[in-house]
Amino acid sequence: MKAGSFTTRGRPRTLKVRLVLIVVALMAAVSLLIGVASVALLRSYLLQQLDESLLDSAQISANFAIPENNDASSGQFQRAGQAAFTILGYVKLPDSNDSSQTDAVLKRAAYTDAKGTLHFLTQNELTRLAGITVDGAPHTLDLGDDLGEYRVIAGAPSSNGDLIITGLPMSNVEAVTRQVALVITFLALAGLAFAAAAGTVVVSAALRPLNRVAGTAMTVSRLPLDRGDVDISARVPGEYTDTETEVGKVGSALNTLLGHVESALAARQRSEDKVRRFVADASHELRTPLASIRGYSELTRRTQKDLPDEVTRSLGRIESEAVRMTSLVEDLLLLARLDSQPELRRDEVDVSLMVVEAVGDAHAAGPDHIWSVDIPEEPVAVLGDDPRLRQVIVNLLANARTHTPPGTEIEASVAQEGEEVLLRVHDNGPGIDPSIADTLFERFTRADTSRARTTGSTGLGLSIVSAVAQAHGGTVSVESVPGDTTFTVRLPAAVSSALADDTPEASEADELHDSAETSAETTRPDPR
């Protein structure tokens, strides 16, 4: 883990975990400092007490007597109140009175155990004991594994002129120090465990307002804010918006932000509604004059046989442009009504049969292409509006035919995967320019010269495909590389063979149904 990182094995630590870890780390540091200081002070105090006892023992050591030989049976060590395991040693002072020559003139040393039995020091222990500095101050010496560490002092001369060395064992000091260290360690670990548990509870309670703020933000993030009339009613509760606290400031700022967003989205929706109504009204009003222009031009061309060729060609152009403009108006009217989210017809539609019929019509319109169908043996059905769904497959087939060269293989297939019906149109043409792939299903999207534009397309065909799929609760997507382009429409599968609704639809849905039938016949496909 990198320094300063708050991740464990690639997963970010939550704020609660980080705060609990910080609390535990601080408690551990404080416990360590207190424990080390306590043990050090205790050891220092015990050592001071031992030194005081050592000085008292050194003052009365002159009354001790050690036998001249190592025979313990020759007499008992006269302790005169000395503690067990107290070492008493004699050093023969040289004639020069140079007390620093203790290593050479150390005579003998002994101690008594708890039963009063005399024990003489071995040569190795005598050698270690002889290393003491003769300065009248206590020193710590390690006398080997048998005796361990002793606190030793070289005191005043005895009555016969020998220098007296007195030592007390440090075993009690070390034992008490170890015991206290173990107790402090256990208490520190227990305290850290309690601090972690209590810290988790306290931090969780402290972060509850922040979690509530995050929950409000998460609720708003799930709302479909990109379309339709948006109502952002979720707000942070008032008790979590106190600006005197840090979390309250966040909650208050989030509420203010949500209010601004709601106002902006409401203004956007009002603007879109105005544009949508204008497009729908304009398209509806233009249908009649366009039909009249088309009808009069066709009537004039057919009834007036003696018209000049130039006039006949002009009337033909007027008629063809009227057809093209009618197609555009019908597409705009259909999209405007789809945007208003009207109620859909819920008839059971046999997608397999619809694809077979659409491919047959496409083959008649584009005999230079190679057409094929791949459908399962059993019928595949969805619940929806037949004319609109038929327009989806018609637009996709016409789009593939228009924007691929003669000889291109185009295949329409139907498959059911779980609760979804997949409608695919695949071709092995030149593919889609990546520069328009992200906007392919937007309105008035046109391709560049990589896909030859042989007709005056409105640029609305694929946007109608996307709008119809979304109106049925489905999606449309495309995957394209040179030589392999596939459009995939996903629709919810029908769950019953019976009609979903036998009641007549609303007048708006009926009008949209009729408009879809007309647009399916006249709409030209989008270029890729």
N, C-alpha and C positions, 0 to 999 in steps of 0.2 A: 504494500500500500504506500503510495507516495505521501511525502510529508504534506500536512495541511489538508489531505483528502479526507472526506467523510464517507468513504465507501468501503464495503467489505465484500471481497470476491465479486466485484463488479456491481454490487447492489448498493444504492445509496442508503445511508442511515437516516432514519427519521429524526425530526427535531426532538421528539421525546427521548429516543435512545441516546442522542448526543447529550442532552441535558442530564440524564441519569448518569451517563458515563462521566461527565464532568464533575457531578456531585460526588460520585464514588471515588474518582481520582483525587479530588481535594480532601475527602475524608481520609483516604489512604495516606496522602502526604502528611496531613496533620497527625494522624495516628502514628506514623513512622517517626516523626520528629518528637512527639510526646514520649513514645516508647523508648527511643534512643536516649533522650535526655533523662528520663526517669531511671533507666537502668544505670546510666553513667553516674548520676547523682547518688543513687543508692549504693553503688559499688564504692564510690568515693567516700561516702559516709561510713560504710562498713570497714573500709580500709583504715580510715581515721580512728575508728574504735579499736581496731586490731593494733594499730601503732601505739595507742595509749596503753593497751594491755601489755604490749611488748616492752614499753619503757618501764612499766611497773615491774615486769618480770626481770628485766635487766638489773634493776636496783637491788633486788633481793637475791640475785644469782650468786653473790659473794658467799652466801651461807650454804651453797650447794657443795656437795663432795662427790667426786667421781672416782671410783677405784683406779688404782694404778695399772691394772691389767684388764684384759678383756673377759675375764671370767665373771659372768653375770651372777654366779653363786657366791662370789666373794663378798657380797653386800648389796643392799638395796640403795638405789639412787635417792638421796635425801632431798625430797622435793620442797618441803617446807611451804606448802600451799601453792606450788606451781601446777599449772594445768597439764593434763595428759598430753603426750606427744610434744612437750616443750623440749627443744634441743638446748643442751648446755655444752659449751666447748671451751677449752683452755688453750691459750696461745702463750708460748714462752717468749717474753720480750728479750731482744738481744741487748748486749751490754751498751750498745750505742744509743739505746732507747729509740731506735728508728722503728716506729709502729707500722711502717709501710711494708715490712719484711714478713708479713703474716704467712705467706705461702711456704716459707722455709721453716718456720718454728711452730706450726700448729701441732699441738701435742696429742690431744684426743677429744672426742665429742660423743655424747650419748643422749638418749631420751628414754622415757618410760611410757609404756602403753597404758590403756585404761585400767588394767589390772595391777599396775605398779611394777611390772617386770622391766628390768633394765635391758636396753638394746644399744649396742655400740654401732656407730656409723662405719660403713665400709670404706675402703680406701678410695673408691670412686666418689662416694658421698663426701668424704673428707676433702678430696681435691676440689670438688665444687664449692664446698663451704669455705675453703681457704681463699676463694676468689673475692670475698667481701672487702669492700673498702672500709678501712678503719677511720671513720670520721664521726662516730657517735650518732649517726642518722640511720633510720630503718631503710633496708634495701630488700628487693625481691630477688630470691635465688631459686632456680629449679634444681632440686637435689636428686632428680631421677624419677623413674616410674614408681618406685616403692614409696617414696616420701612425697613426691610432687613438689609444688611451689611452697616456699616458706618466706615469711617476713623475718629478716635477720638484722641484728644490730650488734656491733662491736663496742662494748661499753667500757666502764672504768676498770682498772686493775683490781685483782682480788687481794686478799690479805698477804698472800705469798708472792705478790708481784706479777702474777700472770694476768694476761688480758682475757676478759670473759666475753664469749660470743653467745648470744641468746637468740633463739628462733621460735616463732609460733607458726603453725600451719595455716595456710590460706584456704583450706578445703571448705570450711564453713562459709567463708565469704563467697567463694565461687559457687557453692551449692545454692545459697540464698539468691545470688544474682541470676543464676540460670532459672531457678524456680519463678522468680519475679518476671524474667523475660518471657518465659513460656506463658504465664498468666496474662501478661500484657498482649502477647501475640494472639492468644485465643480470644481475648476480649476485643482486640482490634478487628479480627476477622468476623466475629459475631456482629460487631458494630457496623462493619462494611456491608454485611448481608442485610442487616436491618435498614441501613441507609439506602441500599439499592431498592428494597421493597417499598419502604416509605417514600423514597424519592419518586418511584414509578407512580404511586398513587397520587402524590402531591402534584407532580408534573402533569399527569393526565388531567387532573382537575383544573390545573392552571391553563392547560391548552384547550380545554373544552370550548371556550368562546372562539378560539381560532379555528377549531374543527367545525364549528357551526358556520363561521364565515366561509370556510372552504366548501362546506356542503351547499351553501347557497350558490356560490360560484359554479360548483359542479352541476347543480340543477339547471342553472341558466345555460351552461355550455351544452346541455343535451337538447335545448330547444332548437327547432328549425328556424334560424334567424335569416336565412337567405331568401325566403319567399313567403308570400302570404301575409295576412294580418297578424302581427306578432304581439302577444300580450305577455310582458315580462312582469308577472305578479310576484315572483319570488324576491324577498327582501331579507336582510339580516335583521333579526328581532331587536327591538329597542334596547333591551338590557345589554346587548353586545355592541352598542354604538356610542358608548360614553367616550367622548374625545379626551377625557383626562387620562385614559389608559392607552397603551400602545395598540392592543387588539381592538379597542373601541375606535381608534382612529382609522384602522384598516376597514372595520365594518361600516363606519360612516362614509368613508371614501367610496367603498363598493356600492353602497346604496345610492350615493350621488351619481356614480358612474352608470349604474343600471337605469336611473331615471333619465339621464341624458341619452343613453342608447335607445331606450324605449321611445323617447320623443323623436329621435332621429329616424328610427324605423317606422314610426307612425307617419312622419312626413314623407318618407320614401314610399310607403304604401299608398298614401293619398295621391302622390304624383304618378305612381304606376297605375293606379285605378283610373286616373284621368286619361292617361295615354291609352290604356286598354279600352276604355269606353269610346275614346275617339277613333281608335283603329276599328273597333267593332262597328260603330255607327257609320264611319266612312265606308268601310267595306260593304256593309249592308246597303247603303244608299247607292254605291257605285254599281252594284250588281244589275240593277234595272237599266240604267243608261248604257252600260256595256252590252247588255243583251240586245238593246235596241240598235246600237251601232252595228253589232254583228249581224242582226237580222236584216236591217235595211241594206247593208252592203251586200249581203248574200242575195237578197231579193233583187236588188238592182242588177247585180252581175248575171243572175239567171234569167231575168225577164227581158232585159234590154239586150237583144242579140246584135244590134248594129252599133254598139259602143266601140270607140277606137281601142286599139290594143293597149295603148298607154293608160287609158282610163280603166280598162279591165284589170291591168296589172296593179294599178293603184288601189282599186277596190279589193283585190285579193290581198294586198299588203294590209289594208285597213282591217279586213276580216281576220287575218292571222294575228295581227297585233292585238285586236280585240280579244281573241282567244287567249293569247298569252297574258294579257292584263286581267282577264277574267280568272285565269288560273292563279295569278298572284293575289287577287282580291279574295278568292276562296281560301287560299292558304292562310292569309292574314286573319280572315274571319274565324277559321278553324282554330288557329293558335290563340287568338284572343279569347275564344270560348273555353278552350282547354285551360288557359290561365285562370279563368274564373272558377275552375273546379266544379263543373256541373255534375249532377248525378249521372252515373253511367248506366247503360243497359247492362243487365246481368243475364245474358243468354248463354247457353252452353254452345261453345264454338268448337267445331272439329278442326283443329289446326292442321292435321295431316291432309284433309280434303282441301282446305283452303290453300295450302302450299302447292298441291298438285295442280289445282286450277290456275293459280297465279303463274306457275312455271310454264304451263301450256300457253297462256296469253303472252308471256315474255318470249317464248320461242317463236310465236307468230310475229312479234314485233322485231325480234332480232335473230333472224335465221342464220346470220353469219357467226354466231356464237355457239358453243357446245354446251347444252343444258343437261342437267341431271338432277335427280331427286333421291334423297335418302331418308325414308320414313320407316318407323317400326311397323310390324304387322298389325298390332292392335291400335285402334284409333287413340289419338292423344287430344284431350280437350281442355279448354280453359273457360272460365266464366268472364264474359266481357261483351263488348259491342262489336259485332261482326264487321260492319263497314270500316270501323276505325282500325281494327286488327288487320283486315285485308289491305288497308292502305299501307300499313307497316311493311308487309312483305312485298307489295307492289313497288313501293318506293325503293326498298333495298335492291330488288332485282333490276329495276330500271336504272338505279345508280350504278350498279356493276356493269350493266350493258352499255351505258352511255360513256363510261370512263375507262373502258378497256378496249383494246383493238380487236378486230375480227379474228376468230379462231380461239379466243380465250375460253377456257373451261369455267363454267359457273355452276355451282352446286348449292341447292337449297336442302337443308336437312332439319329434321325435327327429332328431339329426344326428350325423355322425361327422366330427371334426376331427383329422386325424393319427392318433395312437394313443389318442385319447379319444372316448368316446361322450357326447354332451350330451343330457340329458333335461330338457325345459323344460315348465313349466305356467304359462301366462300368462292374466291376466284384466284386464278394464277396470273393476274395482270401485273402491271408495273408497280403496284403498291401506292401508298399514300405518302405525300410529301410530309416529312416529320415537322416541318414548320407550321402546319395547320392541324396537326393531330390533336392538340389540346383544345382547339376551338371548333372541331369538326361538327359538333352537334349544336353549335350556336347558330342563330339566325343570320342569314345573308353571308354565310361563310362560303368563300369561293377558293378553288385551288389555283395553283399557277400552271404553267404550261406542261408540267410533268404529267398531268392528266388532261388530255385534249378536251377542250370544251366545244362540243359540236352543236350544242343547242343553247338557246337563250334561257338558261336556268334561273329560277327565282332565288336560289340559295336557301330555300326553306324546307326542302324534302327531308333531310336528315333531322332537322330540328322538330319536324312533325313526328318522325319516328320516335324521337326521345320523349316528346310531350305525351304521345299516346301510350308509350310503355310506362311512363311514370303515372299517368292517370289510371292505369290498371294495376298499380302497385308493383311494377317491374322496373327493369333497368336495361340499358343498351350499352354495349362497349364494342371496341374495335381493336384488333391486333393486326399489324401490317408490316411486312417486309417485302422487298421486291420479289415477286413470284408467289406470294402467299398473303392474301388479305382475307380476314374473316370478321364479319359483323355478327355479334351474338346478342339476341334479345332474350331476357329472362322474364318469365311471367309465372304467377302463381297457378298451379294446376287446379283443375276443377275437382271438388271433393264430392260431388254428387252428379248422377246422370240426369236428375230432374232439373227443370228450369229453376233458377234461383228466385225469380220474381215474375209472377204472371200478371201483375198489375201494370196498367199503362204508366209510362214515364211522364215526367213533367214536360210541359211544352218546350222549355229551353233545351232539354235533352233530345226531344224529337227533332227540333230544328237543327241541332248540332249533328244528329244522326243523318239527316238529309243532306246537310252541308258536307259531311264526310264522304257520302256516296258520290256527290258531284265532284269533290276535290280528288277522290281516288281515280276518277276517270280523266281529269284534266290536268292534275298537278304534274309538273315536270320534276325530275329528281334533282337533288343537290349534287353539285360537282364535289369531288374529293380534293 
